[in-house]
Amino acid sequence: MSKHVYVAIALWAVALLSFAQKNETADITAKDYHLKEVVVTGQFIPQSIQNSIYKVKVISNQEIQQKSATDIQSLLNTELGIRLSNDMNLGETDFEIMGMGGNNVKVLLDGIPMIDRLYKKQSLNQIDINTIERIEIVEGPMSVIYGTDALAGVINIITKKGIPENGKNLSVGARIQEESIGDEYNLFDKKGIHNQSVNARYSFDNGLYISGNFARNRFGGWQGDSIGRKKQWQPKDQYLTGGQVGFRKSNYDLSYRLDYMNENLLNEADISTLTNTTSNKEYIVNRYTHQLQANWKASNSLDFAFAGSYQDYKRRIRTTNIDLTTGKETLSTNPEDQDKTTLDSWFGRVMAVWKIRNNLSFQPGIEVQSDNGFGNRMDGEHRITNTALFLSAEYTPLDWLSLRPGFRSSFNSVYDAPWATPAMNVKARITEYMDLRASYARGFRAPTLQELYYSFHDSNHDLYGNPDLKSEYSNSYQLSLTWRAIHNEQIRFTTQLTGFYNDFRDRISLIESKTQIGYSKYYNIDRYKTLGFTIENNLYWKYLRASLNFSYLGRYNKLYENESYQDEDMSQFRYSPELSASISYTWNKVATFAAYYKFTGERKEYGIAEDNTLGLLGTNSYNWADFTISRPIGKLLTIAGGIKNIFNITTIRNTAGSEEIHNQDTGVSQIGCGRSYFIGLSFNFQK
C-alpha cells in the first residue's frame, strides 16, 4: 500500500479513539448549518457576517455559479483589493491583498493551511472549483489564530459537505464548459479551455455521509504574439479527484477527506533552424491532501474542534530534446533541465471554546506544523517544526460592545519565533443599523524552507538562502464602519467604510550583490507600509443584486528615507485607485444576467532605472469586464454562456521590470489572453 493509504488509516484511528466515549447532549439542528450569510473564518462558532467581530468578505456559491468561473483566479480577478500577477513561464499566479502578496497571504482549505512552492500561491488554482461552497476573505493580520503568513490576510476556501439533513439524501452534479482563449479554439480538444466535472454526495439516515468528485481541466495555451512552437501562455492539463466520508451525531461530527491533483504544464521551445531540433520542458505536479476534521460538543458550555492534515507535494521538471529529422526524442543531460522538488507537511490543531457565562468565552488552542523539503534547488534536506499556543477571549460587557483580545506564542526548531503575537478586536453597535469595528494586530511571517536553504546555480545565477533569517513582523490597524441604510424583507442596502494602516519590518528580500555578478542572497532588509481606505456598497432588491466599491491604497516608497533623494519631490506613499462594480438580475422563468467590472489603477513607485536615473516605475492602469447569462432548462439542467475580458486586455506597460529570477524583463506584464467566449451546461439532481 502507498504511504497515503497508511496516512488515511492513521488519521481515522486517531479520530475514532477520540470519539469512543458516547455523550448525551442537546441536538445540533441542521438549521444551524445553513444560516444565511454565516462565516466560520476566525470565529469561535459559526457566525453571521453582521455579528462577526472581523470584517469578512464572502464569495457565495451563487456568485461562483453566476460567474461560470473555471478556476479561482478567474473568480477573484474582479474583487476589490485583490491584484493578480502572472508568471507565464511557470504558469503561476500570485494574489495580492491590501498591497501585500506572496507569502504574506495565507491560503486555507477548510481552515487548514495549504503548502506552496516558493511564494506563488499555486494551491489556489489547484483546487477543483466545482467542490467549493464559498470563499471567505479576511483582510489584515490573522496571526493569532492562523500563525505565520497571515500578515495581509487569509483566503479560506470552504468546500461542499455531504452533511445529512433529513435522513437519506442524494445529490449528483455534472458540468461541462467550453471556452475560447482569445480567438483560438478547437471543440473539446487542444486550443481553448475545456472543463468537465462530476460529483456525488449521499447521506444515510444513521448519520453517515459520503461524497466523491472528479474534474479534468485543459488549457490549450495561447499563441499570442509568439511565433513557431513557442506560446505566450503555456498549455496546461489538470486532473483533480477526491472524496469525503463522515459520520455525524447529535454531539459530534467527524470527517475525513482526500484530494489528489495531477498537473502538467508544457513549455515548447522554438525550432533551431541550424540543427532542426527543438525541446519540450514539462512541469509536472502531483499533490495529495489528506484532511481530518472533528467537532465535539462535550457540554452546553464546552466545545472542542480538531483539524489535522498531511500534504504531499512533488514538482518535477522533465526536459526532452527532439531531433525533427529523425523524430527521436531523448532526455536532456543538463542537470538544470531535470529538476525535482518535494515538500511534505504534517499539521494539527486542537481548539476549545469554553463559555464561562453568557457574555464571556475563551478559546485556547495548540497547533503543530512540521514541514520537510528537499530537491535540486535546496541545500540538502531540511525540516522545520513549529509549535504554537494561542488564547483568545470574547467578552461582551455591554449589549452593544464586544471585545476580543488574543495572543499567540510560537516555538520553532530553526529560527527565533516571536514569543508573543498580540491582537485586539472591538465591535460596537452604534445603532440598530450601524456597527463600528476596530482592530490592532501584530503579524509575523516566518521564513520559508526555500528562503532559508535555497540553492540555485546556472550560467547566470548564484542564488542562496540564508539560515540566519528572522521572521518578518508587522503592526496593523484597521477601522471599519458598517451602515445598513435600508434593511427589510424587500430591500437591503449596506455601506461599509474601512481605513487601514500596516507597517511591515524585517521584510525578507532577495538582494543582488553589487560586486559579484549574478550572486543573490535572502536578507531581512526591507521596510514596507500600506495606508488606505475602501468604500463598499451592496444592494439587494427582489431579484436584483448590485455592488459598487472603491479603494485608494498607498504603498511605501522604498527611496523615501534615502539621503540621496531627500530633495526630490517625493511623498512617503504612492497611491493607486481601484473601482469594482457588479450587477445581476434574475428574470423569473427566463434567465439570470450578470456583469462584472473592475478598474485597476496604475501602480508606480520611485525607483532607479537602467540608466541610473530616478523616476516613477511600475505598471499602467487597465479595465476588465465579464458578462454572463444562465438559464434553467427544466428542473435538472442549466445552460450558461457569456463573454470574458470584454475589453480584450492582453498586456500592460511595466517599466519596473520583474523581481522574479526566471522571468525576463520585457517591459510588459501579462494580464490576459484577450476577449473570450464560453458556453457551459450543468446538471444537478437532488433527492
Buried (B, 14 or more C-beta within 10 A) or exposed (E): EEEBEEBBEBBBEBBEEBBEEEEEBEEBEEEEBEEEBBBBBBBBBEBEBEBBBBBBBBBEEEBBBBBBBBBBBBBBBBBBBBBBBBBBBBBBBBBBBBBBBBBBBBBBBBBBBBBBBBBBBBBBBBBBBBBBEBBBBBBBBBBBBBBBBBBBBBBBBBBBBBBBEEEEBEBBBBBBBBBBBBBBBEEEEEBBBBBBBBBBBBBEEEBBBBBBBBBBBBBBBBBBEBEEBBBBBBBBBBBBBBBBBBBBBBBBBBBBBBBBBBBBBBBBBEBEEEEEBBBBBBBBBBBBBBBBBBBBBBEEEBBBBBBBBBBBBBBBBBBBBBEEEEEEEEEBEEEBBBBBBBBBBBBBBBBBBBBEEEBBBBBBBEBBBBBBBBBEBBBEEBBBBBBBEBBBBBBBEEEBBBBBBBBBBBEBEBBEBBEEBBBBBBBBBEEEEBBBBBBBBBBBBBBBBBBBBBBBEEEEBBBBBBBEBBBBBBBBBBBBBBBBEBBEEEEBBBBBBBBBBBBBBBBBBBBBEEEEEBBBBBBBEBEBBBBBBBBBBBBBEEEEBBBBBBBBBBBBBEBBEEEEBEEEEBEEBBEBBBBBBBBBBBEEEEBBBBBBBBBBBBBBBBBEEEEEEBEBBBBBBBEBBBBBBBBBEEEBBBBBBBBBBBEEBBBBEBBBBBEBBEBEEEEBBBBBBBBBBBBBBBBBEEE
